[in-house]
Amino acid sequence: MKNLWISIKFTLAMCVVLFVGYVLVLRLVAWVASPNDGEAALVEYNGKVVGAANVGQAFTDSVYFWGRPSNVDYNGGGSGGSNKATTNPEYLAQVEERVDAFLAAHPYLSREEVPAEMVTASGSGLDPDISPRGAEVQIRRVAEARGMSVEEVKRIVDSVTEGPWLGLFGTSKVNVLKLNVALDTAQNK
């Protein structure tokens, strides 16, 4: 009975130590390795928080750049993909609908010029970034909708384009929320 009591105490002690230790290690890594000390990067416009830079949002108006589609309707409470294979007929039909809708808004593009990321959802469904190419194909639409020059909109896109982390890790990306806020700020000056 003495060994049983020692085993129970040891098990409880290890549960507490490992649970607390694991959480503390994760917080430490987030604090050291991520911007904003592991907290959400809130984006403000006119003194009001308009979203978190690390969670995608739905932009559908022609005056805004659009992000990747979401299979979870951009619900930050739970992420997830469609779990459908790229050969699934339902998935292919959904992608075709997205391509047709994208081309309707961007009639100057051909089917081959539509970036795959603009018609396929990410694994999380919350991807806040698009590639510079994904932004580039939308510049003309946004410029026309806002009454701005293509060059002016391109300068704004270039100003918010982020390169790979430390110049080595990842790829260049454009945060859609930050880009749209930068557009609104530039136009409302």
N, CA and C atoms as a LAMMPS dump frame, in Angstrom:
ITEM: TIMESTEP
0
ITEM: NUMBER OF ATOMS
567
ITEM: BOX BOUNDS ff ff ff
-5.0000000000000000e+02 5.0000000000000000e+02
-5.0000000000000000e+02 5.0000000000000000e+02
-5.0000000000000000e+02 5.0000000000000000e+02
ITEM: ATOMS id mol type element x y z
1 1 1 N 0.824 -1.194 0
2 1 2 C 0 0 0
3 1 3 C 0.867 1.256 0
4 2 1 N 2.011 1.177 0.651
5 2 2 C 2.919 2.317 0.697
6 2 3 C 3.416 2.654 -0.709
7 3 1 N 3.749 1.63 -1.514
8 3 2 C 4.211 1.869 -2.887
9 3 3 C 3.112 2.477 -3.753
10 4 1 N 1.876 2.063 -3.544
11 4 2 C 0.754 2.613 -4.297
12 4 3 C 0.599 4.107 -4.001
13 5 1 N 0.666 4.472 -2.736
14 5 2 C 0.534 5.885 -2.348
15 5 3 C 1.683 6.719 -2.93
16 6 1 N 2.886 6.192 -2.921
17 6 2 C 4.04 6.888 -3.508
18 6 3 C 3.828 7.057 -5.008
19 7 1 N 3.327 6.02 -5.669
20 7 2 C 3.078 6.081 -7.117
21 7 3 C 2.028 7.135 -7.451
22 8 1 N 0.977 7.203 -6.658
23 8 2 C -0.085 8.193 -6.899
24 8 3 C 0.465 9.604 -6.714
25 9 1 N 1.218 9.826 -5.639
26 9 2 C 1.789 11.158 -5.398
27 9 3 C 2.762 11.539 -6.518
28 10 1 N 3.579 10.59 -6.934
29 10 2 C 4.549 10.857 -7.996
30 10 3 C 3.822 11.184 -9.311
31 11 1 N 2.778 10.428 -9.623
32 11 2 C 1.999 10.668 -10.842
33 11 3 C 1.352 12.05 -10.809
34 12 1 N 0.747 12.412 -9.72
35 12 2 C 0.129 13.73 -9.594
36 12 3 C 1.176 14.847 -9.703
37 13 1 N 2.311 14.65 -9.057
38 13 2 C 3.378 15.653 -9.119
39 13 3 C 3.87 15.825 -10.555
40 14 1 N 4.064 14.73 -11.27
41 14 2 C 4.536 14.812 -12.658
42 14 3 C 3.482 15.447 -13.564
43 15 1 N 2.206 15.177 -13.32
44 15 2 C 1.14 15.809 -14.102
45 15 3 C 1.187 17.326 -13.937
46 16 1 N 1.326 17.78 -12.715
47 16 2 C 1.38 19.214 -12.459
48 16 3 C 2.638 19.82 -13.075
49 17 1 N 3.775 19.207 -12.838
50 17 2 C 5.042 19.742 -13.348
51 17 3 C 5.039 19.766 -14.873
52 18 1 N 4.625 18.68 -15.5
53 18 2 C 4.663 18.631 -16.957
54 18 3 C 3.599 19.526 -17.578
55 19 1 N 2.432 19.592 -16.978
56 19 2 C 1.391 20.46 -17.51
57 19 3 C 1.835 21.917 -17.431
58 20 1 N 2.246 22.345 -16.285
59 20 2 C 2.681 23.731 -16.094
60 20 3 C 3.956 23.988 -16.899
61 21 1 N 4.883 23.05 -16.85
62 21 2 C 6.137 23.209 -17.59
63 21 3 C 5.918 23.318 -19.085
64 22 1 N 5.055 22.477 -19.625
65 22 2 C 4.769 22.49 -21.057
66 22 3 C 4.172 23.832 -21.474
67 23 1 N 3.211 24.315 -20.729
68 23 2 C 2.576 25.597 -21.044
69 23 3 C 3.596 26.729 -20.942
70 24 1 N 4.422 26.705 -19.924
71 24 2 C 5.436 27.752 -19.773
72 24 3 C 6.458 27.713 -20.911
73 25 1 N 6.864 26.53 -21.322
74 25 2 C 7.814 26.41 -22.435
75 25 3 C 7.175 26.957 -23.718
76 26 1 N 5.93 26.62 -23.971
77 26 2 C 5.256 27.137 -25.164
78 26 3 C 5.147 28.656 -25.135
79 27 1 N 4.784 29.215 -23.999
80 27 2 C 4.697 30.67 -23.88
81 27 3 C 6.063 31.326 -24.08
82 28 1 N 7.104 30.706 -23.547
83 28 2 C 8.452 31.244 -23.705
84 28 3 C 8.861 31.242 -25.175
85 29 1 N 8.607 30.145 -25.871
86 29 2 C 8.938 30.072 -27.29
87 29 3 C 8.139 31.117 -28.067
88 30 1 N 6.858 31.256 -27.78
89 30 2 C 6.03 32.252 -28.462
90 30 3 C 6.531 33.66 -28.166
91 31 1 N 6.936 33.894 -26.955
92 31 2 C 7.417 35.221 -26.558
93 31 3 C 8.719 35.563 -27.269
94 32 1 N 9.614 34.583 -27.398
95 32 2 C 10.922 34.826 -28.005
96 32 3 C 10.852 34.839 -29.531
97 33 1 N 10.137 33.873 -30.112
98 33 2 C 10.206 33.665 -31.553
99 33 3 C 9.158 34.407 -32.369
100 34 1 N 8.129 34.914 -31.754
101 34 2 C 7.082 35.539 -32.564
102 34 3 C 6.976 37.026 -32.274
103 35 1 N 6.452 37.747 -33.257
104 35 2 C 6.234 39.172 -32.996
105 35 3 C 5.124 39.348 -31.964
106 36 1 N 5.085 40.468 -31.332
107 36 2 C 4.046 40.816 -30.352
108 36 3 C 4.038 39.898 -29.151
109 37 1 N 5.16 39.319 -28.809
110 37 2 C 5.282 38.448 -27.632
111 37 3 C 4.264 37.316 -27.622
112 38 1 N 3.936 36.781 -28.801
113 38 2 C 3.011 35.665 -28.885
114 38 3 C 1.554 36.059 -28.836
115 39 1 N 1.276 37.342 -28.777
116 39 2 C -0.115 37.809 -28.742
117 39 3 C -0.56 38.158 -30.163
118 40 1 N -1.848 38.278 -30.364
119 40 2 C -2.386 38.645 -31.677
120 40 3 C -1.928 40.05 -32.045
121 41 1 N -1.589 40.222 -33.314
122 41 2 C -1.187 41.535 -33.815
123 41 3 C -2.445 42.277 -34.254
124 42 1 N -2.955 43.128 -33.377
125 42 2 C -4.181 43.85 -33.676
126 42 3 C -3.903 44.991 -34.648
127 43 1 N -4.801 45.163 -35.611
128 43 2 C -4.664 46.212 -36.611
129 43 3 C -5.721 47.265 -36.323
130 44 1 N -5.276 48.519 -36.284
131 44 2 C -6.188 49.628 -35.994
132 44 3 C -6.354 50.515 -37.219
133 45 1 N -7.53 51.107 -37.323
134 45 2 C -7.814 52.089 -38.359
135 45 3 C -8.68 53.169 -37.722
136 46 1 N -8.226 54.401 -37.799
137 46 2 C -8.929 55.538 -37.175
138 46 3 C -9.164 55.307 -35.69
139 47 1 N -8.19 54.724 -35.016
140 47 2 C -8.28 54.523 -33.575
141 47 3 C -9.126 53.353 -33.129
142 48 1 N -9.634 52.557 -34.065
143 48 2 C -10.459 51.405 -33.718
144 48 3 C -9.798 50.123 -34.213
145 49 1 N -9.893 49.07 -33.42
146 49 2 C -9.35 47.778 -33.832
147 49 3 C -10.272 47.211 -34.904
148 50 1 N -9.675 46.875 -36.065
149 50 2 C -10.468 46.336 -37.175
150 50 3 C -10.207 44.854 -37.414
151 51 1 N -9.284 44.279 -36.663
152 51 2 C -9.025 42.85 -36.81
153 51 3 C -7.656 42.464 -36.306
154 52 1 N -7.381 41.186 -36.414
155 52 2 C -6.077 40.649 -36.051
156 52 3 C -5.337 40.299 -37.335
157 53 1 N -4.099 40.719 -37.421
158 53 2 C -3.318 40.514 -38.639
159 53 3 C -3.016 39.048 -38.905
160 54 1 N -3.147 38.199 -37.901
161 54 2 C -2.81 36.786 -38.102
162 54 3 C -4.032 35.9 -38.327
163 55 1 N -5.19 36.496 -38.57
164 55 2 C -6.408 35.731 -38.876
165 55 3 C -7.049 36.356 -40.11
166 56 1 N -7.293 35.548 -41.125
167 56 2 C -7.899 36.035 -42.35
168 56 3 C -9.313 36.559 -42.123
169 57 1 N -9.73 37.442 -42.995
170 57 2 C -11.084 38.006 -42.941
171 57 3 C -11.683 37.988 -44.328
172 58 1 N -12.996 38.028 -44.377
173 58 2 C -13.703 38.043 -45.655
174 58 3 C -13.775 39.472 -46.187
175 59 1 N -13.176 39.691 -47.34
176 59 2 C -13.307 40.957 -48.062
177 59 3 C -13.924 40.62 -49.407
178 60 1 N -15.084 41.171 -49.697
179 60 2 C -15.763 40.844 -50.947
180 60 3 C -16.039 42.067 -51.807
181 61 1 N -15.902 43.259 -51.245
182 61 2 C -16.149 44.482 -51.996
183 61 3 C -15.025 44.681 -53.007
184 62 1 N -15.355 45.228 -54.161
185 62 2 C -14.359 45.399 -55.225
186 62 3 C -13.28 46.422 -54.881
187 63 1 N -13.515 47.277 -53.88
188 63 2 C -12.502 48.268 -53.5
189 63 3 C -11.424 47.671 -52.599
190 64 1 N -11.582 46.424 -52.219
191 64 2 C -10.617 45.763 -51.336
192 64 3 C -9.951 44.586 -52.017
193 65 1 N -8.744 44.303 -51.583
194 65 2 C -8.077 43.081 -52.011
195 65 3 C -8.731 41.912 -51.296
196 66 1 N -8.836 40.808 -51.982
197 66 2 C -9.453 39.615 -51.419
198 66 3 C -8.371 38.66 -50.944
199 67 1 N -8.66 37.941 -49.878
200 67 2 C -7.757 36.923 -49.375
201 67 3 C -8.138 35.559 -49.911
202 68 1 N -7.517 34.553 -49.346
203 68 2 C -7.837 33.178 -49.748
204 68 3 C -9.232 32.799 -49.272
205 69 1 N -9.9 31.932 -50.008
206 69 2 C -11.199 31.439 -49.539
207 69 3 C -11.032 30.679 -48.224
208 70 1 N -12.12 30.576 -47.487
209 70 2 C -12.084 29.886 -46.193
210 70 3 C -13.179 28.828 -46.142
211 71 1 N -12.813 27.639 -45.692
212 71 2 C -13.812 26.583 -45.509
213 71 3 C -14.502 26.68 -44.157
214 72 1 N -14.073 27.618 -43.323
215 72 2 C -14.699 27.799 -42.006
216 72 3 C -15.295 29.196 -41.871
217 73 1 N -15.509 29.863 -42.998
218 73 2 C -16.066 31.222 -43.013
219 73 3 C -15.285 32.176 -42.116
220 74 1 N -13.979 32.012 -42.105
221 74 2 C -13.076 32.882 -41.339
222 74 3 C -13.407 32.908 -39.853
223 75 1 N -13.933 31.837 -39.33
224 75 2 C -14.272 31.732 -37.913
225 75 3 C -12.998 31.411 -37.135
226 76 1 N -12.473 32.402 -36.435
227 76 2 C -11.248 32.224 -35.674
228 76 3 C -11.382 31.271 -34.506
229 77 1 N -12.602 30.901 -34.155
230 77 2 C -12.819 29.975 -33.046
231 77 3 C -12.478 28.544 -33.389
232 78 1 N -12.375 28.225 -34.666
233 78 2 C -12.049 26.866 -35.073
234 78 3 C -11.572 26.859 -36.501
235 79 1 N -10.417 26.307 -36.724
236 79 2 C -9.876 26.295 -38.074
237 79 3 C -10.054 24.921 -38.687
238 80 1 N -9.909 24.852 -39.993
239 80 2 C -9.99 23.568 -40.664
240 80 3 C -10.15 23.701 -42.155
241 81 1 N -9.689 22.69 -42.842
242 81 2 C -9.819 22.634 -44.295
243 81 3 C -11.056 21.844 -44.671
244 82 1 N -11.184 21.567 -45.946
245 82 2 C -12.359 20.845 -46.426
246 82 3 C -12.213 19.337 -46.244
247 83 1 N -10.996 18.857 -46.122
248 83 2 C -10.691 17.426 -46.016
249 83 3 C -11.12 16.665 -47.259
250 84 1 N -11.241 17.351 -48.38
251 84 2 C -11.574 16.699 -49.64
252 84 3 C -10.318 16.618 -50.491
253 85 1 N -10.137 15.488 -51.12
254 85 2 C -8.971 15.3 -51.977
255 85 3 C -9.067 16.192 -53.202
256 86 1 N -7.933 16.452 -53.821
257 86 2 C -7.928 17.312 -55.009
258 86 3 C -8.597 16.642 -56.2
259 87 1 N -8.935 15.364 -56.088
260 87 2 C -9.653 14.666 -57.156
261 87 3 C -11.141 14.51 -56.847
262 88 1 N -11.573 14.996 -55.696
263 88 2 C -12.973 14.881 -55.294
264 88 3 C -13.842 15.751 -56.207
265 89 1 N -14.887 15.185 -56.814
266 89 2 C -15.731 15.966 -57.729
267 89 3 C -16.381 17.192 -57.072
268 90 1 N -16.787 17.083 -55.814
269 90 2 C -17.375 18.233 -55.118
270 90 3 C -16.341 19.345 -54.957
271 91 1 N -15.133 18.959 -54.586
272 91 2 C -14.05 19.933 -54.41
273 91 3 C -13.738 20.616 -55.745
274 92 1 N -13.626 19.825 -56.804
275 92 2 C -13.321 20.384 -58.119
276 92 3 C -14.414 21.335 -58.583
277 93 1 N -15.673 20.993 -58.311
278 93 2 C -16.784 21.873 -58.678
279 93 3 C -16.711 23.179 -57.895
280 94 1 N -16.363 23.088 -56.618
281 94 2 C -16.244 24.283 -55.779
282 94 3 C -15.116 25.189 -56.289
283 95 1 N -14.002 24.6 -56.657
284 95 2 C -12.884 25.384 -57.186
285 95 3 C -13.278 26.024 -58.518
286 96 1 N -13.974 25.3 -59.368
287 96 2 C -14.428 25.861 -60.646
288 96 3 C -15.356 27.057 -60.426
289 97 1 N -16.248 26.952 -59.443
290 97 2 C -17.133 28.083 -59.117
291 97 3 C -16.315 29.289 -58.679
292 98 1 N -15.305 29.029 -57.869
293 98 2 C -14.454 30.13 -57.399
294 98 3 C -13.671 30.758 -58.549
295 99 1 N -13.181 29.93 -59.469
296 99 2 C -12.452 30.452 -60.632
297 99 3 C -13.386 31.33 -61.462
298 100 1 N -14.604 30.843 -61.716
299 100 2 C -15.567 31.624 -62.503
300 100 3 C -15.888 32.958 -61.823
301 101 1 N -16.073 32.938 -60.499
302 101 2 C -16.367 34.172 -59.766
303 101 3 C -15.171 35.121 -59.807
304 102 1 N -13.972 34.581 -59.678
305 102 2 C -12.767 35.421 -59.712
306 102 3 C -12.608 36.049 -61.092
307 103 1 N -12.845 35.261 -62.14
308 103 2 C -12.732 35.792 -63.499
309 103 3 C -13.811 36.825 -63.797
310 104 1 N -14.988 36.655 -63.221
311 104 2 C -16.049 37.644 -63.425
312 104 3 C -15.642 38.995 -62.85
313 105 1 N -14.915 38.983 -61.747
314 105 2 C -14.459 40.231 -61.127
315 105 3 C -13.16 40.745 -61.747
316 106 1 N -12.456 39.874 -62.451
317 106 2 C -11.175 40.224 -63.073
318 106 3 C -11.209 39.795 -64.546
319 107 1 N -12.043 40.435 -65.369
320 107 2 C -12.209 39.986 -66.762
321 107 3 C -10.949 40.136 -67.61
322 108 1 N -9.978 40.863 -67.148
323 108 2 C -8.727 41.053 -67.874
324 108 3 C -7.773 39.864 -67.717
325 109 1 N -8.141 38.877 -66.891
326 109 2 C -7.313 37.692 -66.684
327 109 3 C -7.836 36.517 -67.501
328 110 1 N -6.941 35.612 -67.835
329 110 2 C -7.351 34.337 -68.42
330 110 3 C -7.395 33.304 -67.296
331 111 1 N -8.007 32.163 -67.553
332 111 2 C -8.102 31.096 -66.537
333 111 3 C -6.722 30.719 -66.008
334 112 1 N -5.752 30.657 -66.894
335 112 2 C -4.406 30.237 -66.515
336 112 3 C -3.705 31.249 -65.612
337 113 1 N -4.152 32.498 -65.644
338 113 2 C -3.518 33.551 -64.852
339 113 3 C -4.069 33.669 -63.435
340 114 1 N -5.127 32.925 -63.126
341 114 2 C -5.713 32.982 -61.791
342 114 3 C -4.812 32.185 -60.834
343 115 1 N -4.238 32.842 -59.831
344 115 2 C -3.393 32.102 -58.881
345 115 3 C -4.207 31.057 -58.118
346 116 1 N -3.658 29.888 -57.972
347 116 2 C -4.358 28.787 -57.296
348 116 3 C -4.782 29.175 -55.886
349 117 1 N -3.962 29.966 -55.205
350 117 2 C -4.281 30.344 -53.829
351 117 3 C -5.561 31.182 -53.722
352 118 1 N -5.942 31.844 -54.809
353 118 2 C -7.123 32.698 -54.77
354 118 3 C -8.422 31.913 -54.936
355 119 1 N -8.306 30.633 -55.27
356 119 2 C -9.503 29.813 -55.478
357 119 3 C -9.487 28.529 -54.648
358 120 1 N -8.45 28.355 -53.84
359 120 2 C -8.371 27.193 -52.95
360 120 3 C -8.143 27.671 -51.526
361 121 1 N -8.812 27.05 -50.586
362 121 2 C -8.68 27.43 -49.181
363 121 3 C -7.416 26.813 -48.591
364 122 1 N -6.867 27.465 -47.6
365 122 2 C -5.706 26.917 -46.908
366 122 3 C -6.158 25.82 -45.949
367 123 1 N -5.212 25.106 -45.401
368 123 2 C -5.53 24.027 -44.469
369 123 3 C -6.238 24.52 -43.222
370 124 1 N -5.941 25.735 -42.798
371 124 2 C -6.578 26.27 -41.594
372 124 3 C -7.878 26.993 -41.91
373 125 1 N -7.992 27.489 -43.133
374 125 2 C -9.156 28.298 -43.487
375 125 3 C -9.074 29.708 -42.943
376 126 1 N -7.938 30.044 -42.334
377 126 2 C -7.787 31.359 -41.696
378 126 3 C -6.559 32.116 -42.196
379 127 1 N -6.001 31.704 -43.31
380 127 2 C -4.765 32.293 -43.803
381 127 3 C -4.941 33.788 -44.064
382 128 1 N -4.17 34.644 -43.37
383 128 2 C -4.335 36.09 -43.532
384 128 3 C -3.528 36.671 -44.69
385 129 1 N -2.669 35.858 -45.287
386 129 2 C -1.728 36.36 -46.29
387 129 3 C -2.005 35.77 -47.666
388 130 1 N -1.617 36.533 -48.677
389 130 2 C -1.589 36.04 -50.045
390 130 3 C -0.197 36.313 -50.586
391 131 1 N 0.123 35.698 -51.69
392 131 2 C 1.429 35.92 -52.313
393 131 3 C 1.421 37.265 -53.024
394 132 1 N 2.6 37.812 -53.312
395 132 2 C 2.633 39.039 -54.103
396 132 3 C 1.914 38.869 -55.447
397 133 1 N 1.979 37.68 -56.024
398 133 2 C 1.267 37.416 -57.289
399 133 3 C -0.252 37.492 -57.077
400 134 1 N -0.728 36.943 -55.95
401 134 2 C -2.155 37.013 -55.644
402 134 3 C -2.64 38.446 -55.512
403 135 1 N -1.778 39.319 -55.013
404 135 2 C -2.128 40.741 -54.905
405 135 3 C -1.998 41.43 -56.26
406 136 1 N -0.97 41.073 -56.993
407 136 2 C -0.694 41.718 -58.282
408 136 3 C -1.868 41.593 -59.255
409 137 1 N -2.489 40.412 -59.312
410 137 2 C -3.585 40.222 -60.275
411 137 3 C -4.833 41.009 -59.883
412 138 1 N -4.893 41.502 -58.645
413 138 2 C -6.058 42.26 -58.187
414 138 3 C -5.863 43.772 -58.259
415 139 1 N -4.635 44.209 -58.512
416 139 2 C -4.322 45.644 -58.48
417 139 3 C -5.217 46.436 -59.428
418 140 1 N -5.369 45.969 -60.634
419 140 2 C -6.168 46.713 -61.623
420 140 3 C -7.618 46.864 -61.166
421 141 1 N -8.218 45.786 -60.664
422 141 2 C -9.614 45.856 -60.202
423 141 3 C -9.767 46.86 -59.071
424 142 1 N -8.869 46.777 -58.082
425 142 2 C -8.946 47.666 -56.925
426 142 3 C -8.708 49.118 -57.345
427 143 1 N -7.74 49.334 -58.215
428 143 2 C -7.445 50.7 -58.673
429 143 3 C -8.659 51.303 -59.389
430 144 1 N -9.288 50.531 -60.27
431 144 2 C -10.465 51.024 -60.985
432 144 3 C -11.627 51.29 -60.021
433 145 1 N -11.836 50.388 -59.066
434 145 2 C -12.946 50.542 -58.124
435 145 3 C -12.746 51.744 -57.205
436 146 1 N -11.51 52.071 -56.89
437 146 2 C -11.217 53.193 -55.99
438 146 3 C -10.959 54.497 -56.734
439 147 1 N -10.837 54.429 -58.047
440 147 2 C -10.511 55.638 -58.8
441 147 3 C -9.073 56.074 -58.578
442 148 1 N -8.203 55.123 -58.319
443 148 2 C -6.776 55.398 -58.11
444 148 3 C -6 54.883 -59.317
445 149 1 N -4.766 55.335 -59.449
446 149 2 C -3.932 54.828 -60.539
447 149 3 C -3.377 53.455 -60.16
448 150 1 N -3.112 52.655 -61.168
449 150 2 C -2.538 51.326 -60.945
450 150 3 C -1.188 51.462 -60.247
451 151 1 N -0.411 52.449 -60.634
452 151 2 C 0.915 52.653 -60.042
453 151 3 C 0.812 52.982 -58.552
454 152 1 N -0.174 53.803 -58.201
455 152 2 C -0.374 54.183 -56.798
456 152 3 C -0.74 52.963 -55.949
457 153 1 N -1.647 52.142 -56.449
458 153 2 C -2.049 50.934 -55.721
459 153 3 C -0.874 49.963 -55.642
460 154 1 N -0.112 49.852 -56.724
461 154 2 C 1.054 48.95 -56.715
462 154 3 C 2.076 49.399 -55.673
463 155 1 N 2.281 50.707 -55.53
464 155 2 C 3.215 51.214 -54.508
465 155 3 C 2.748 50.803 -53.108
466 156 1 N 1.45 50.873 -52.869
467 156 2 C 0.914 50.491 -51.555
468 156 3 C 1.112 48.995 -51.333
469 157 1 N 0.849 48.19 -52.362
470 157 2 C 1.069 46.743 -52.254
471 157 3 C 2.535 46.466 -51.932
472 158 1 N 3.43 47.105 -52.656
473 158 2 C 4.866 46.903 -52.42
474 158 3 C 5.274 47.316 -51.008
475 159 1 N 4.631 48.361 -50.48
476 159 2 C 5.009 48.857 -49.147
477 159 3 C 4.622 47.894 -48.024
478 160 1 N 3.609 47.068 -48.244
479 160 2 C 3.189 46.132 -47.189
480 160 3 C 3.644 44.697 -47.465
481 161 1 N 4.32 44.472 -48.592
482 161 2 C 4.827 43.134 -48.905
483 161 3 C 5.988 42.809 -47.971
484 162 1 N 5.891 41.668 -47.32
485 162 2 C 6.933 41.225 -46.395
486 162 3 C 7.764 40.134 -47.047
487 163 1 N 9.075 40.218 -46.892
488 163 2 C 9.968 39.194 -47.427
489 163 3 C 10.052 37.996 -46.492
490 164 1 N 10.82 36.997 -46.874
491 164 2 C 11.001 35.824 -46.009
492 164 3 C 11.594 36.229 -44.662
493 165 1 N 11.215 35.504 -43.616
494 165 2 C 11.711 35.78 -42.275
495 165 3 C 13.223 35.606 -42.255
496 166 1 N 13.928 36.605 -41.765
497 166 2 C 15.384 36.657 -41.728
498 166 3 C 16.002 36.527 -43.119
499 167 1 N 15.192 36.772 -44.15
500 167 2 C 15.672 36.658 -45.518
501 167 3 C 15.876 35.227 -45.975
502 168 1 N 15.523 34.259 -45.13
503 168 2 C 15.78 32.849 -45.437
504 168 3 C 14.56 31.952 -45.382
505 169 1 N 13.699 32.167 -44.409
506 169 2 C 12.636 31.216 -44.117
507 169 3 C 11.294 31.698 -44.647
508 170 1 N 10.632 30.852 -45.422
509 170 2 C 9.333 31.192 -45.962
510 170 3 C 9.438 31.896 -47.298
511 171 1 N 8.344 32.504 -47.697
512 171 2 C 8.287 33.215 -48.966
513 171 3 C 7.763 34.63 -48.722
514 172 1 N 7.814 35.433 -49.744
515 172 2 C 7.251 36.774 -49.637
516 172 3 C 5.741 36.662 -49.508
517 173 1 N 5.145 37.601 -48.765
518 173 2 C 3.705 37.544 -48.533
519 173 3 C 3.142 38.943 -48.345
520 174 1 N 1.827 39.027 -48.534
521 174 2 C 1.115 40.285 -48.356
522 174 3 C -0.035 40.01 -47.395
523 175 1 N -0.06 40.719 -46.281
524 175 2 C -1.152 40.571 -45.324
525 175 3 C -2.33 41.375 -45.859
526 176 1 N -3.444 40.703 -46.121
527 176 2 C -4.594 41.32 -46.774
528 176 3 C -5.219 42.416 -45.907
529 177 1 N -5.362 42.179 -44.619
530 177 2 C -5.948 43.193 -43.741
531 177 3 C -5.077 44.446 -43.697
532 178 1 N -3.779 44.27 -43.505
533 178 2 C -2.876 45.433 -43.468
534 178 3 C -2.894 46.185 -44.797
535 179 1 N -2.962 45.448 -45.904
536 179 2 C -3.005 46.077 -47.222
537 179 3 C -4.276 46.91 -47.379
538 180 1 N -5.415 46.349 -46.999
539 180 2 C -6.669 47.078 -47.151
540 180 3 C -6.739 48.298 -46.239
541 181 1 N -6.182 48.196 -45.045
542 181 2 C -6.128 49.352 -44.152
543 181 3 C -5.192 50.417 -44.737
544 182 1 N -4.063 49.991 -45.311
545 182 2 C -3.138 50.939 -45.936
546 182 3 C -3.813 51.658 -47.108
547 183 1 N -4.626 50.935 -47.87
548 183 2 C -5.363 51.557 -48.976
549 183 3 C -6.35 52.603 -48.466
550 184 1 N -7.123 52.212 -47.454
551 184 2 C -8.093 53.157 -46.881
552 184 3 C -7.385 54.394 -46.324
553 185 1 N -6.276 54.171 -45.637
554 185 2 C -5.52 55.293 -45.062
555 185 3 C -4.994 56.214 -46.156
556 186 1 N -4.431 55.648 -47.224
557 186 2 C -3.885 56.457 -48.305
558 186 3 C -4.968 57.243 -49.027
559 187 1 N -6.12 56.633 -49.195
560 187 2 C -7.191 57.305 -49.921
561 187 3 C -7.918 58.339 -49.098
562 188 1 N -7.889 58.203 -47.784
563 188 2 C -8.599 59.13 -46.905
564 188 3 C -7.707 60.203 -46.303
565 189 1 N -6.542 60.404 -46.882
566 189 2 C -5.646 61.448 -46.377
567 189 3 C -6.112 62.806 -46.815
